[in-house]
Amino acid sequence: MYIFPDFANLTATASLPIRDVLPEINAVLVRQLNLVVSAPPGSGKTSLVPLSLLNASWREGKIWLIAPRRVAVRGAAQRMAALCGEAVGGKIGFTTRLERVISPQTEIEVMTEGLFLRRVLTDPFLEGVSTVIFDEVHERSLELDTGLALALSAQRNLRETLRIIAMSATLESDAFSQLMQAAQITCGRREFPLTLQHVARDIQSPGDLPKAASLQVRRALSESPGGNILVFLPGMREIRETQSLLENIDARVLALHGDLPIETQDLIFTPTEKRQVVLATSIAETSLTLPDTRVVIDGGFRRAPRFDAATGLTRLETVRISRAAAQQRAGRAGREGPGTAVRLWTEAMHRGLTAFDPPEILTADLSPLMMHVVLWRDVTGLDDATAFLLQALPQGGVEAATRLLEALGAMEASGLTDFGRSMARYGAHPRLAAMLASAETPAARATASDLGALLEERDPLRRPSAEGGRKLEVASSDVAWRLDALHGGPTQGGDRHILRRIRNVAARYRAAARVSTRTEIDLDYVGPLLAAGFPDRLAMDMDGTGRYRLAGGGSAHLPATDPLAKHKFLVVPRLQQMRAARIALAAPIAIENLPSAIAGTIKVTRETALDPVTGRVISREKRRLGRLLLSERDVDVSGADLAALLLDDVRHHMRSALNWTDACDQFQARVRLGRQLRSDLPRMDDAHLSETLEDWLSPWITDCRSRTHLAALDLINILKTRLSWEQQNWLDANLPQRLRLPRGMVEIDYTAPNPTISARASLFYGCAETPRIAAGSIKLQFALLSPAGRVQAITADLARFWKTGWAEMRRDMRGRYPKHDWPEDPSDPALKTVTRRNNK
């Protein structure tokens, strides 16, 4: 029998729709382990589902509720504790990165997704935990997808009694149910009506949101009868600008975003006589119950991280929300009475919105996920974590993440390295973990701890301006200035709230690094430590104007007025990636101070090439770190390198690099024909000569240092040396270069399809038969030319031509060249002697 918990404030939950299905939820979990709960916004699922499991008969351990954000974690714990009539830290507790409010009596612990990952990787069996509830899973954050995958892997292999629940208001229920092999329960709609309104004209740019939102707030205050107003805006800039436009209205205007101090967040939940206007980022979409919210004004945009696998950089983009997010936001209105949601876009635009926001796994830096997957395998021996991901991993993101983890020294082909295991105990992003794990001395560990905390938070020295809501620029992006502000130095300004948060996180890192909070930092460690975590963000000055090239590819700029711009090398842990990458935080570094692991990746190469202008061989030694050319210098070319380069040049440009004359072509052709008669002759075709350059050309180029020297080589004689003395004599005897005719010597063209003699007709007078070569086995072809050198006849049977074709050629030639001798019978032996005649 289901026994509903005895809440002290039971009447506060009476109208919540989720109460109708709580017995069914309990009954399902008696029969099976996993459950998917889909309930509309404001149904009470975040508070009541965990509480309803306290009296479950099968529960033998704590209930963990995993919420997406710190604000949501605190809000859910406070709501449940209030329903139980007690303070947070008793039966209901919570843990975030900065707060831990629990006790031995705590039965329900609310925590962030990141903390759950650390817990499950430390204790894969989840000892003492009966149920893990993942709230707002529709957000599909990278940490949530990873955490759910590891929980399912643990359940399948290590904890067969562990129960897992996934909850959301806009859930892709079928997909999650299939992945989890879970039952589904859907809660009914809200009892209070919700009116949806769309504006008549779409906002063209997010920059127009503050004005449009402030006008709608003023309208809602005047037209709606009461209740508070929640406004969704993309980020802090739009919140500040809208806040400035709402000065002097008759309402309390508050901001809500993740960087607010706790005391400021608590103001939102504090009753007030005035109506309240809350300007919030998407942090207010889920898990938070803002009191008496009757109107939601939705700007329709959000900030989304986009990771570029090619550059390894993540930038924030302002993008349109999905229909599911719009539904979630609208659900914030009317929890306690009729509500109105005003959407600052048209109905036509709404129909064109995507159904769901793309999962972060498709757009984020996957190095944390890959680190968790490899660590899970290292801790448990299980290799199935990725099988429990709802979304297949994009190949490009996996490759980029793997490259980064290998560059950091966390991973190798066989799995996690010892250094990677050292990184894992910090529970930080792999970059920060590598930085922390590389610190060896107490001062280095203290410096790394403070740097890690600094890089996790917003820049404390860039504060909002009192006018226009813009951020004030700081004179330098130097990380040292921030560390100085963190330790109470003379640096002017600094956001006290952010500095306080950084100090809290730094204390946690120092505890993990086993170093006292009183240990002083050493600024000499800053550059090397940052390099350990950001080896691809080493930057080298390009031209002295503040433009830097990054080791991982691409470039970034720094204002020329920044004192850092005078340094040749920087480490850049933070970039603002907009139209062009801008250096937001950096530290100077000397190459000789790089960590040994990074210095070991410097590659020294020698590039030897032919100067395209002079044709001389030049050689330069280059030192590279990633895409950075650290230095280069001219070096002497060794004999082996010189020979190799010249041979390579000949291989690619053989006929232009060498003195390739017609005599060489004829020799090649003679040898090719000779191989038909004698198989022991070597190949002499271009392809074979190119393949065997080292054999026949190397001995002749020992003194060559340029293309000019190559071109001066006596190539025909070099080719002839490929034949033995006996083979050369045989070739000259059987396939001679020239043939003696009755009236003189003529060249034989062996490059023609058939060996051919081309000569003026008069040279053939007195020759009655066709001459042959190769002991009579090869009949020559004859091309008879006019006195002007033009071909008049081609024949392979000279005797036949004299009888059948000569008469016609004679008539033509006598008319055109009357001064030349054109005998009636050219085969007459008497014509072998040349005579001079006027031919009148």
Buried (B, 14 or more C-beta within 10 A) or exposed (E): EBEBBEBEEEEBBEBBBBBEBBBBBBBBBEEEBBBBBBBBBBBBBBBBBBBBBBEBEBBEBBBBBBBBBBBBBBBBBBBBBBBBEBEBBBBBBBBBBEBEBBEEEBBBBBBBBBBBBBBBBEEBEBEEBBBBBBBBBBBBBBBBBBBBBBBBBBBBEEBEEBBBBBBBBBBBBEEBBEBBEBBBBEBEEBEBEBEBEBBEEBBEEBEBBBEBBBEBBBEBBEEBEEBBBBBBBBBBBBBBBBBBBBEEBEBBBBBBBBBBEBEBBEBBBEEEEEBBBBBBBBBBBBBBBBBEBBBBBBBBBBBBEBBBBEBBBBBBBBBBBBBBBBBBBBBBBBBBBBBBBBBBBBEEBBEEBEEBBBBBBBBBBBBBBBBBBBBBBBBBEBEBBBEBBBBEBBEEBBEBBBBBBBBBBBBEEEEBBEBBBBBBBBBBBBBBBBBBBBBEEBBBBBBBBBBBBBBBBBBBBBBBEEEEBEBEEBEBBBBBBBBBBBEEEEBEEBBEBBBEBBBBBBBBBBEBBEBEEEBEBBBEBBBBBBBBBBBBBBBBBEEEEBBBBBBBEBBBBBBEEBEBBEBBBBBBBBBBBEEEBBBBBBBBBEBEBBBEBBBEEBEEEEEBEBEEEEBBBBBEBBBBBBBBEBEEEEBEBEEEBBBBBBBBBBBEEBEEBBBBEEBBBBBBBBBBBBBEBEEEBBBBEEEEBBEEBEEBBEEBBEEBBBBEBBBEBEBBEBBBEBBEEEBEEBBEEBBBBEBEBBBEEBBBBBEEEEBBBBBBBBBBBBBEEBBEBBEEEBBBBBBBBBEEEEEBBEBEBBEEBBEEBBEEBBEEBBEEBEEBBBBEEBBEEEBEEEEEEEEE
